[in-house]
Structures are given as structure tokens and as C-alpha cells.
Amino acid sequence: MVAALDQNLLRQIDRNKLPRHIAIIMDGNGRWAKQRGFPRIFGHRSGVTAIREIVSACGELGVRVLTLFAFSTENWLRPPSEVRALMRLLERYLQRELPALQQNNVRLHAIGHVDQLPSSARRALRRAIAATADNAGLILILALNYGGRQEILDAVQRCLAKGAKAIDEQALSRSLDTAGLPDPDLLIRTSGEMRFSNFLLWQIAYTELYVTDTLWPDFRRVDLYRAILGYQRRERRFGGI
């Protein structure tokens, strides 16, 4: 039944009007686990299945860039045991998924202050980025220790360090972590929350927002297809008429 629905929705997608860049706030892992009587980390582990499926689906569709909000600067405020578990989960994901990323021609990138991650996670991240550097398919960006306001401040500092006397939009965009990549056309937020959570604040000025009540561990291809179809039904005016 699910496979048939997947195929039906997939046939409706216009491949000539795909969002070039999809960004996702992967929310609801903790609630998903709580509903089942499990610790929060169980939800994060189950969310890896959703990541695997959505990365694969975006690559198959021909989406150019997929950015996943994996760990925010505010997430350090969570209980230390949960933060440690999340860092171990990140390290295992990078190690275990690397063969699949290679097979699917995915190029991995990261944004945020990754230098502040634990050393073992940094090493795994560097290895995966280096190993996939020559891949030419989907660009998968993991936002790690990332905050949108901090990214803008960092970009301003980079401009000033280059001797800029005045900073325009183009100069600041060239100094962001996402420099050289298209801004997101579609931002998906799971779990029904209606906020941006300090994610890609500069880049989403004209991004189409799609919110679903589905919790991230339950998010699958069919949900991605619905989001893309919703995006394709909208008329994007970028402030014009």
C-alpha cells in the first residue's frame, strides 16, 4: 500500500520544477521515543533511518542540495548524557553510511562550528568529507553546532577581516558557510512546530515553508514527495506580483 502511494505521488512530481535545495529541521525524535516509553536517544537512533531514506530519495530525484539540521548551538544545553549519545550517534552514522554515500555519489559537507565537536566526531566527519569530495551527485550538508545568527556574525567578521569598508548582500552571501550554493527553495519542518529555530536565517528569506505533524523518525519518501508536490503547487513571486 505504502509503495503504491509512493509511486503514485512520484509520478505527479515535475522533474523540471524540483527544488534545487531542500533544508529540513528534523524535529520530534524525543517525542517519538516518549510516546513509546523509550529514552529520548532511542528516537534519535530511529531518526537515522529517516535520514538514510530521505538522502536516497533526494539523490534519486535529482535534488542538488539537501541540508539537515543535525545539531544546533543550543543543543549543548541538553543533558550531558544526551549530548554524548548524540555525538556517538553522529560518529557511527558517518562511519556506517560512508559506503552508501559513496555508492550513491553523494558529496558530504558540514556547516557550523564543527571545530568544537568532540575529537572522535571531528575525525569521522573529516574522513567522510574527504572520501566523498570528488562525488558529483547530491550535496548533503550536515548543520552541526550550527546557529543562524552566529553564521551571520561570522560572515560579517570575514568581510571585515578582508578589509571591507561596507558590506552589501552579495558580499555577505559570499562569506556564509553556504557560499556558492543556492539558497533553500523548500524548508521542511517535522513535528508540527511553527518556528525556524535559528536555522539558515539569512538563506531562507524567500524559502517556501512546509510543516508536517509527522515526527522525524516516521518521515519517509511519501512525506518528502508530498512536501515537494506542495512546493510545486505554489507560485513563487519573490516579493513581486
C-alpha positions in Angstrom: 0.0 0.0 0.0 2.8 2.5 1.0 4.9 1.5 -2.0 1.9 2.1 -4.3 1.3 5.5 -2.8 5.0 6.3 -3.1 4.8 5.5 -6.8 1.6 7.4 -7.4 3.0 10.6 -5.8 6.3 10.2 -7.5 4.6 10.2 -10.9 3.0 13.5 -10.1 6.3 15.3 -9.4 7.5 17.5 -12.2 11.2 16.8 -12.5 11.7 20.1 -14.3 10.5 22.1 -11.2 12.3 20.4 -8.4 13.6 22.5 -5.5 17.3 22.8 -6.1 18.0 23.0 -2.4 15.8 21.3 0.4 16.5 22.1 4.0 15.0 20.1 6.8 14.6 20.7 10.5 14.4 17.2 11.8 12.2 17.6 14.8 10.3 15.2 17.1 12.8 12.5 17.9 12.3 12.9 21.6 8.5 13.0 21.5 8.5 9.9 19.2 10.5 8.0 21.8 8.4 9.2 24.7 5.2 8.1 23.1 6.7 4.6 23.0 8.1 4.6 26.5 11.7 4.8 25.4 14.6 7.2 26.3 15.0 10.2 24.0 18.1 8.8 22.4 16.1 5.9 21.0 14.2 8.5 19.0 17.4 9.9 17.7 18.7 6.5 16.7 15.4 5.8 14.9 15.7 9.1 13.1 18.8 7.8 11.3 16.5 5.5 9.2 14.6 8.6 8.1 17.9 10.3 7.2 19.0 7.3 5.1 15.7 7.2 3.2 15.5 10.9 2.5 19.1 11.2 1.4 18.5 8.3 -1.0 15.2 9.8 -2.3 16.7 13.2 -2.9 19.6 11.7 -4.8 17.3 9.6 -7.0 15.0 12.6 -7.8 17.9 14.8 -8.8 17.7 17.4 -6.0 21.0 19.3 -6.0 21.4 20.1 -2.2 20.0 18.7 1.0 20.7 20.4 4.3 19.8 18.7 7.5 19.8 20.5 10.9 21.6 17.8 12.9 22.8 19.7 16.0 22.3 23.3 16.9 24.4 25.6 19.1 21.5 25.5 21.6 21.6 21.7 21.8 24.6 21.8 24.1 22.0 22.8 26.8 20.5 19.4 26.8 21.5 16.8 29.5 25.2 15.9 29.1 24.3 12.2 28.7 22.1 13.0 25.7 24.7 15.2 24.1 27.3 12.5 24.5 24.9 9.9 23.0 24.2 12.3 20.1 27.9 12.7 19.4 28.4 8.9 19.4 25.4 8.5 17.1 26.9 11.1 14.7 30.2 9.3 14.6 28.6 5.9 14.0 26.4 7.4 11.3 29.4 8.8 9.4 31.2 5.5 9.7 28.4 3.2 8.7 26.8 5.3 6.0 30.0 6.2 4.2 29.8 3.2 1.8 26.2 4.1 0.9 27.2 7.8 0.3 30.0 6.7 -2.0 27.8 4.2 -3.9 25.1 6.9 -4.4 27.6 9.6 -5.5 26.8 11.9 -2.5 29.2 14.6 -1.6 29.2 15.4 2.2 29.7 18.9 3.6 29.2 20.4 7.0 28.4 23.9 8.3 28.6 25.3 11.8 31.4 25.4 14.3 32.4 21.8 13.8 35.8 22.5 15.4 34.0 22.4 18.8 32.7 18.9 18.3 34.4 16.0 20.2 37.6 14.9 18.6 36.4 11.5 17.5 33.3 13.0 15.8 35.5 15.6 14.1 37.8 12.9 12.8 34.9 10.8 11.4 33.5 14.0 9.8 36.8 14.9 8.2 37.2 11.4 6.8 33.8 11.3 5.3 34.1 14.7 3.7 37.5 13.9 2.2 36.3 10.5 1.0 33.3 12.0 -0.8 34.9 15.2 -2.1 35.0 14.0 -5.7 31.4 12.8 -5.9 29.2 14.7 -8.3 25.7 13.8 -7.1 23.6 15.2 -4.3 25.4 17.6 -1.9 24.5 16.6 1.6 25.1 19.3 4.2 25.0 18.5 7.9 24.5 21.6 10.1 26.5 20.7 13.2 27.0 23.0 16.2 25.2 25.5 13.9 23.2 28.6 14.6 21.9 31.0 12.0 22.7 34.2 14.0 26.2 33.0 14.7 26.7 32.3 11.0 25.7 35.8 10.0 28.1 37.2 12.7 30.9 35.0 11.4 30.2 36.2 7.8 30.4 39.9 8.9 33.7 39.2 10.6 35.1 37.5 7.5 34.1 40.5 5.4 35.7 42.9 7.9 38.9 40.7 8.0 39.2 41.2 4.3 39.2 44.9 4.7 35.6 45.7 3.7 34.5 49.2 4.4 30.9 48.5 3.6 29.1 45.1 3.3 26.3 44.5 0.8 24.1 41.4 0.4 26.3 39.8 -2.2 29.5 40.2 0.0 27.8 38.8 3.0 26.3 35.8 1.0 29.8 35.0 -0.3 31.0 34.9 3.3 28.4 32.5 4.6 29.0 28.8 5.3 26.8 28.0 2.3 28.7 30.3 -0.1 28.4 29.1 -3.7 25.3 27.1 -3.1 21.7 28.1 -3.9 19.5 29.2 -1.1 16.9 26.7 0.0 13.8 26.6 -2.2 12.0 24.5 0.3 12.3 24.2 4.1 10.6 21.2 5.7 9.9 21.1 9.4 8.6 18.0 11.0 6.6 17.5 14.3 4.2 20.5 13.6 6.3 23.2 15.3 5.9 26.6 13.6 9.3 28.2 14.1 12.7 28.4 12.3 14.8 27.6 15.4 17.8 29.8 14.3 18.3 27.8 11.1 19.7 29.3 7.9 18.2 32.7 8.8 19.8 34.6 6.0 19.3 32.0 3.4 15.6 31.3 3.9 14.4 34.9 3.2 12.2 33.6 0.3 12.2 29.9 1.0 8.8 28.1 0.8 7.9 26.6 4.2 6.3 23.2 4.6 5.3 22.0 8.1 4.1 18.5 8.8 2.8 16.9 12.0 4.8 13.8 11.2 7.6 13.2 13.8 11.0 12.8 12.2 11.6 9.1 12.8 8.3 8.4 10.9 9.2 10.7 8.0 9.6 8.7 4.7 9.7 9.1 1.0 5.9 9.6 0.8 6.2 12.6 3.1 9.1 14.1 1.1 7.0 13.6 -2.1 4.0 15.4 -0.5 6.3 18.3 0.5 7.7 18.6 -3.0 4.3 18.5 -4.6 3.1 21.1 -2.2 6.0 23.3 -3.2 5.3 22.8 -6.9 1.7 24.0 -6.5 2.8 27.3 -5.1 3.5 30.4 -7.2 6.8 32.0 -6.1 6.8 35.8 -6.6 9.9 36.7 -4.5 8.1 39.9 -3.4 6.8 40.8 -6.9 3.3 40.5 -8.3 
